[in-house]
Amino acid sequence: MAQTLVNIRMDAELKRNMEAVCRDLGMNMTTAFTIFAKKMSRERRIPFEVSVDPFYSSANIAHLESIVTDVKNGTAKFQEHALIEADA
């Protein structure tokens, strides 16, 4: 089968992290992308769930912008609340 060259641009840290995971799995990035391409071609879909972080939803961004506006205008209402412990 004829081979072709595909260039992919990504953040340097993302590349290092992906190379490390591939190494742990005993493969290189070319093999990982080939697996992805074959699965996507066979299933005719992205082979994993793709979703958006709800933090960046338009509704949440609008809410955060309104809070910033209130703080800048001096109309923000701050309330004391109990400390919320997060599991480590």
VOKOL-16126 format. One record per residue: y, x, z of N, C-alpha, C, O, CB in turn; residue number from 1. Coordinates in nm, 3 decimals, always signed. Glycine has a CB too. Example, Ala and Ser with C-alpha at 12.3 -4.5 7.8 and 13.67 -1.06 7.14 Angstrom:
residues 2
PT      npy      npx      npz     capy     capx     capz      cpy      cpx      cpz      opy      opx      opz     cbpy     cbpx     cbpz   nr
PT   -0.569   +1.319   +0.780   -0.450   +1.230   +0.780   -0.330   +1.320   +0.780   -0.332   +1.424   +0.846   -0.447   +1.131   +0.905    1
PT   -0.225   +1.285   +0.708   -0.106   +1.367   +0.714   +0.003   +1.290   +0.787   +0.114   +1.341   +0.804   -0.060   +1.408   +0.572    2
This chain:
residues 88
PT      npy      npx      npz     capy     capx     capz      cpy      cpx      cpz      opy      opx      opz     cbpy     cbpx     cbpz   nr
PT   -0.117   +0.085   +0.000   +0.000   +0.000   +0.000   +0.124   +0.090   +0.000   +0.131   +0.186   +0.076   -0.001   -0.097   +0.123    1
PT   +0.221   +0.058   -0.085   +0.344   +0.137   -0.094   +0.426   +0.122   +0.034   +0.431   +0.014   +0.093   +0.427   +0.094   -0.218    2
PT   +0.488   +0.229   +0.074   +0.571   +0.229   +0.194   +0.718   +0.223   +0.152   +0.754   +0.268   +0.044   +0.544   +0.356   +0.280    3
PT   +0.802   +0.166   +0.237   +0.946   +0.164   +0.215   +1.016   +0.201   +0.344   +0.961   +0.182   +0.452   +0.993   +0.025   +0.163    4
PT   +1.135   +0.252   +0.334   +1.212   +0.296   +0.449   +1.305   +0.183   +0.494   +1.373   +0.122   +0.412   +1.293   +0.424   +0.417    5
PT   +1.307   +0.156   +0.625   +1.396   +0.057   +0.684   +1.478   +0.127   +0.791   +1.422   +0.191   +0.880   +1.316   -0.066   +0.743    6
PT   +1.610   +0.116   +0.783   +1.698   +0.175   +0.884   +1.745   +0.066   +0.979   +1.784   -0.042   +0.935   +1.820   +0.247   +0.819    7
PT   +1.740   +0.094   +1.108   +1.783   -0.002   +1.210   +1.883   +0.066   +1.301   +1.857   +0.176   +1.351   +1.661   -0.057   +1.292    8
PT   +1.996   +0.004   +1.323   +2.096   +0.058   +1.415   +2.085   -0.016   +1.548   +2.073   -0.138   +1.552   +2.241   +0.045   +1.356    9
PT   +2.089   +0.061   +1.656   +2.088   +0.001   +1.790   +2.154   +0.097   +1.887   +2.175   +0.214   +1.856   +1.944   -0.032   +1.835   10
PT   +2.188   +0.047   +2.002   +2.247   +0.125   +2.109   +2.153   +0.239   +2.148   +2.032   +0.219   +2.154   +2.279   +0.036   +2.231   11
PT   +2.208   +0.357   +2.174   +2.126   +0.475   +2.205   +2.039   +0.454   +2.329   +1.923   +0.496   +2.332   +2.216   +0.597   +2.226   12
PT   +2.093   +0.388   +2.431   +2.015   +0.365   +2.553   +1.900   +0.268   +2.526   +1.789   +0.286   +2.577   +2.105   +0.311   +2.666   13
PT   +1.926   +0.165   +2.446   +1.822   +0.071   +2.409   +1.710   +0.143   +2.336   +1.592   +0.117   +2.360   +1.878   -0.042   +2.323   14
PT   +1.747   +0.234   +2.245   +1.647   +0.312   +2.170   +1.562   +0.396   +2.265   +1.439   +0.399   +2.252   +1.716   +0.402   +2.066   15
PT   +1.626   +0.464   +2.358   +1.552   +0.547   +2.456   +1.456   +0.461   +2.536   +1.341   +0.499   +2.558   +1.648   +0.621   +2.551   16
PT   +1.502   +0.345   +2.581   +1.416   +0.255   +2.660   +1.298   +0.205   +2.577   +1.185   +0.199   +2.625   +1.498   +0.136   +2.712   17
PT   +1.325   +0.169   +2.452   +1.216   +0.121   +2.366   +1.117   +0.233   +2.337   +0.996   +0.210   +2.338   +1.272   +0.064   +2.235   18
PT   +1.166   +0.353   +2.311   +1.076   +0.466   +2.287   +0.986   +0.490   +2.407   +0.868   +0.520   +2.391   +1.157   +0.593   +2.254   19
PT   +1.042   +0.478   +2.528   +0.963   +0.498   +2.650   +0.854   +0.393   +2.663   +0.740   +0.426   +2.697   +1.054   +0.495   +2.773   20
PT   +0.887   +0.267   +2.636   +0.787   +0.161   +2.643   +0.679   +0.183   +2.538   +0.560   +0.170   +2.566   +0.852   +0.022   +2.625   21
PT   +0.721   +0.216   +2.416   +0.624   +0.242   +2.309   +0.531   +0.357   +2.347   +0.410   +0.350   +2.326   +0.697   +0.274   +2.176   22
PT   +0.589   +0.463   +2.402   +0.508   +0.578   +2.445   +0.405   +0.536   +2.549   +0.289   +0.576   +2.542   +0.598   +0.689   +2.502   23
PT   +0.449   +0.453   +2.645   +0.357   +0.403   +2.749   +0.244   +0.320   +2.687   +0.133   +0.317   +2.740   +0.434   +0.318   +2.852   24
PT   +0.273   +0.253   +2.576   +0.173   +0.171   +2.507   +0.091   +0.251   +2.406   +0.001   +0.197   +2.341   +0.240   +0.054   +2.437   25
PT   +0.123   +0.380   +2.392   +0.049   +0.465   +2.302   +0.085   +0.446   +2.155   +0.000   +0.463   +2.068   -0.096   +0.441   +2.319   26
PT   +0.210   +0.411   +2.129   +0.253   +0.393   +1.990   +0.395   +0.445   +1.975   +0.459   +0.484   +2.072   +0.246   +0.243   +1.947   27
PT   +0.443   +0.447   +1.852   +0.582   +0.483   +1.829   +0.659   +0.358   +1.786   +0.601   +0.251   +1.771   +0.593   +0.596   +1.721   28
PT   +0.790   +0.373   +1.767   +0.872   +0.257   +1.732   +0.836   +0.200   +1.595   +0.843   +0.079   +1.574   +1.020   +0.295   +1.734   29
PT   +0.797   +0.286   +1.502   +0.758   +0.236   +1.370   +0.640   +0.141   +1.383   +0.639   +0.034   +1.321   +0.721   +0.354   +1.276   30
PT   +0.542   +0.179   +1.462   +0.425   +0.092   +1.483   +0.467   -0.039   +1.549   +0.420   -0.145   +1.510   +0.319   +0.164   +1.569   31
PT   +0.556   -0.031   +1.648   +0.601   -0.153   +1.717   +0.672   -0.246   +1.621   +0.647   -0.367   +1.622   +0.695   -0.117   +1.834   32
PT   +0.761   -0.193   +1.538   +0.832   -0.278   +1.442   +0.737   -0.333   +1.335   +0.754   -0.445   +1.289   +0.945   -0.199   +1.375   33
PT   +0.638   -0.255   +1.297   +0.539   -0.301   +1.199   +0.457   -0.417   +1.257   +0.431   -0.515   +1.188   +0.446   -0.185   +1.157   34
PT   +0.417   -0.404   +1.383   +0.344   -0.514   +1.450   +0.431   -0.639   +1.451   +0.383   -0.748   +1.420   +0.305   -0.474   +1.596   35
PT   +0.558   -0.622   +1.487   +0.651   -0.736   +1.489   +0.661   -0.799   +1.350   +0.651   -0.921   +1.337   +0.790   -0.691   +1.537   36
PT   +0.680   -0.717   +1.246   +0.697   -0.768   +1.110   +0.571   -0.840   +1.062   +0.581   -0.945   +0.998   +0.731   -0.653   +1.014   37
PT   +0.454   -0.785   +1.092   +0.329   -0.850   +1.050   +0.310   -0.983   +1.119   +0.274   -1.082   +1.055   +0.210   -0.759   +1.079   38
PT   +0.335   -0.988   +1.250   +0.319   -1.113   +1.325   +0.420   -1.216   +1.277   +0.386   -1.333   +1.259   +0.335   -1.088   +1.477   39
PT   +0.544   -1.175   +1.255   +0.647   -1.267   +1.209   +0.612   -1.320   +1.070   +0.629   -1.439   +1.042   +0.785   -1.198   +1.207   40
PT   +0.564   -1.233   +0.982   +0.526   -1.275   +0.847   +0.408   -1.371   +0.849   +0.405   -1.468   +0.775   +0.493   -1.153   +0.762   41
PT   +0.310   -1.343   +0.935   +0.190   -1.426   +0.943   +0.222   -1.563   +1.002   +0.174   -1.665   +0.952   +0.083   -1.356   +1.029   42
PT   +0.304   -1.566   +1.109   +0.332   -1.692   +1.179   +0.456   -1.765   +1.126   +0.478   -1.881   +1.159   +0.350   -1.665   +1.325   43
PT   +0.536   -1.695   +1.044   +0.658   -1.750   +0.987   +0.755   -1.798   +1.096   +0.818   -1.903   +1.083   +0.625   -1.865   +0.893   44
PT   +0.764   -1.719   +1.202   +0.856   -1.748   +1.313   +0.880   -1.619   +1.390   +0.806   -1.522   +1.373   +0.799   -1.860   +1.408   45
PT   +0.981   -1.617   +1.474   +1.000   -1.505   +1.565   +0.892   -1.520   +1.672   +0.883   -1.626   +1.735   +1.147   -1.502   +1.628   46
PT   +0.811   -1.417   +1.694   +0.692   -1.433   +1.780   +0.719   -1.426   +1.931   +0.633   -1.383   +2.008   +0.594   -1.328   +1.746   47
PT   +0.835   -1.469   +1.971   +0.867   -1.478   +2.113   +0.984   -1.575   +2.127   +1.053   -1.604   +2.030   +0.901   -1.338   +2.176   48
PT   +1.006   -1.623   +2.248   +1.115   -1.718   +2.271   +1.248   -1.645   +2.265   +1.265   -1.539   +2.324   +1.098   -1.789   +2.407   49
PT   +1.342   -1.704   +2.194   +1.478   -1.650   +2.187   +1.568   -1.751   +2.255   +1.570   -1.869   +2.218   +1.522   -1.623   +2.038   50
PT   +1.644   -1.705   +2.352   +1.733   -1.796   +2.423   +1.863   -1.725   +2.456   +1.873   -1.603   +2.446   +1.666   -1.850   +2.552   51
PT   +1.961   -1.801   +2.495   +2.092   -1.749   +2.529   +2.108   -1.754   +2.680   +2.071   -1.852   +2.744   +2.204   -1.829   +2.457   52
PT   +2.164   -1.649   +2.736   +2.193   -1.646   +2.879   +2.294   -1.757   +2.908   +2.403   -1.756   +2.851   +2.247   -1.506   +2.924   53
PT   +2.260   -1.854   +2.996   +2.350   -1.967   +3.021   +2.484   -1.924   +3.080   +2.581   -2.000   +3.076   +2.283   -2.064   +3.115   54
PT   +2.492   -1.802   +3.134   +2.619   -1.754   +3.187   +2.726   -1.754   +3.078   +2.843   -1.779   +3.106   +2.604   -1.613   +3.246   55
PT   +2.686   -1.726   +2.954   +2.781   -1.714   +2.844   +2.799   -1.843   +2.766   +2.855   -1.841   +2.656   +2.737   -1.607   +2.751   56
PT   +2.752   -1.955   +2.819   +2.771   -2.083   +2.750   +2.920   -2.116   +2.745   +2.997   -2.072   +2.830   +2.692   -2.197   +2.821   57
PT   +2.959   -2.193   +2.645   +3.100   -2.227   +2.630   +3.152   -2.304   +2.752   +3.267   -2.287   +2.793   +3.122   -2.311   +2.503   58
PT   +3.068   -2.389   +2.810   +3.110   -2.465   +2.929   +3.135   -2.373   +3.048   +3.234   -2.390   +3.119   +3.003   -2.570   +2.966   59
PT   +3.047   -2.275   +3.069   +3.066   -2.185   +3.181   +3.187   -2.094   +3.159   +3.263   -2.069   +3.253   +2.940   -2.101   +3.204   60
PT   +3.206   -2.044   +3.038   +3.321   -1.960   +3.008   +3.450   -2.038   +3.031   +3.545   -1.985   +3.088   +3.314   -1.908   +2.861   61
PT   +3.455   -2.164   +2.989   +3.573   -2.248   +3.011   +3.598   -2.265   +3.160   +3.712   -2.260   +3.205   +3.557   -2.385   +2.944   62
PT   +3.491   -2.287   +3.238   +3.504   -2.302   +3.383   +3.560   -2.174   +3.445   +3.651   -2.179   +3.528   +3.368   -2.337   +3.447   63
PT   +3.505   -2.059   +3.406   +3.552   -1.932   +3.461   +3.697   -1.904   +3.422   +3.775   -1.854   +3.503   +3.463   -1.817   +3.412   64
PT   +3.734   -1.938   +3.298   +3.873   -1.920   +3.254   +3.968   -2.007   +3.335   +4.080   -1.966   +3.365   +3.887   -1.952   +3.105   65
PT   +3.925   -2.130   +3.369   +4.011   -2.217   +3.450   +4.029   -2.160   +3.591   +4.137   -2.172   +3.650   +3.952   -2.359   +3.458   66
PT   +3.925   -2.099   +3.644   +3.936   -2.036   +3.777   +4.033   -1.919   +3.770   +4.117   -1.903   +3.859   +3.797   -1.989   +3.828   67
PT   +4.024   -1.836   +3.666   +4.115   -1.723   +3.650   +4.259   -1.773   +3.639   +4.350   -1.716   +3.699   +4.077   -1.639   +3.524   68
PT   +4.278   -1.879   +3.563   +4.413   -1.938   +3.550   +4.465   -1.983   +3.686   +4.580   -1.958   +3.719   +4.411   -2.056   +3.451   69
PT   +4.380   -2.051   +3.763   +4.420   -2.096   +3.897   +4.456   -1.978   +3.987   +4.554   -1.985   +4.061   +4.307   -2.179   +3.962   70
PT   +4.379   -1.871   +3.980   +4.408   -1.752   +4.062   +4.542   -1.693   +4.021   +4.625   -1.660   +4.106   +4.295   -1.646   +4.048   71
PT   +4.565   -1.680   +3.890   +4.691   -1.623   +3.840   +4.811   -1.710   +3.876   +4.919   -1.658   +3.903   +4.684   -1.604   +3.688   72
PT   +4.793   -1.843   +3.876   +4.902   -1.935   +3.909   +4.919   -1.955   +4.059   +5.015   -2.018   +4.103   +4.877   -2.069   +3.844   73
PT   +4.826   -1.901   +4.137   +4.834   -1.918   +4.281   +4.787   -2.055   +4.329   +4.816   -2.095   +4.442   +4.974   -1.895   +4.327   74
PT   +4.716   -2.126   +4.245   +4.670   -2.260   +4.282   +4.522   -2.265   +4.315   +4.466   -2.373   +4.336   +4.700   -2.357   +4.171   75
PT   +4.457   -2.150   +4.319   +4.314   -2.145   +4.350   +4.292   -2.184   +4.495   +4.371   -2.149   +4.582   +4.255   -2.003   +4.322   76
PT   +4.185   -2.256   +4.520   +4.151   -2.298   +4.655   +4.025   -2.224   +4.697   +3.916   -2.252   +4.647   +4.130   -2.453   +4.664   77
PT   +4.042   -2.131   +4.787   +3.930   -2.051   +4.834   +3.873   -2.114   +4.960   +3.949   -2.161   +5.045   +3.973   -1.904   +4.860   78
PT   +3.742   -2.115   +4.973   +3.677   -2.171   +5.090   +3.579   -2.070   +5.146   +3.510   -2.000   +5.072   +3.606   -2.303   +5.055   79
PT   +3.574   -2.063   +5.277   +3.476   -1.977   +5.342   +3.340   -2.045   +5.333   +3.329   -2.167   +5.345   +3.515   -1.949   +5.492   80
PT   +3.237   -1.966   +5.311   +3.102   -2.022   +5.307   +3.005   -1.925   +5.370   +3.036   -1.807   +5.390   +3.060   -2.054   +5.161   81
PT   +2.888   -1.975   +5.401   +2.786   -1.890   +5.463   +2.738   -1.787   +5.363   +2.736   -1.811   +5.242   +2.667   -1.975   +5.515   82
PT   +2.699   -1.672   +5.413   +2.646   -1.566   +5.330   +2.512   -1.609   +5.272   +2.426   -1.661   +5.343   +2.633   -1.436   +5.411   83
PT   +2.495   -1.587   +5.145   +2.369   -1.621   +5.079   +2.287   -1.494   +5.066   +2.329   -1.399   +5.001   +2.394   -1.687   +4.937   84
PT   +2.171   -1.494   +5.129   +2.083   -1.377   +5.123   +2.000   -1.382   +4.997   +1.944   -1.487   +4.962   +1.991   -1.371   +5.247   85
PT   +1.991   -1.271   +4.928   +1.908   -1.262   +4.809   +1.784   -1.181   +4.841   +1.792   -1.080   +4.911   +1.985   -1.200   +4.691   86
PT   +1.671   -1.226   +4.789   +1.548   -1.149   +4.810   +1.557   -1.021   +4.730   +1.599   -1.021   +4.614   +1.421   -1.232   +4.768   87
PT   +1.519   -0.911   +4.793   +1.529   -0.782   +4.724   +1.405   -0.753   +4.645   +1.396   -0.649   +4.581   +1.554   -0.671   +4.823   88
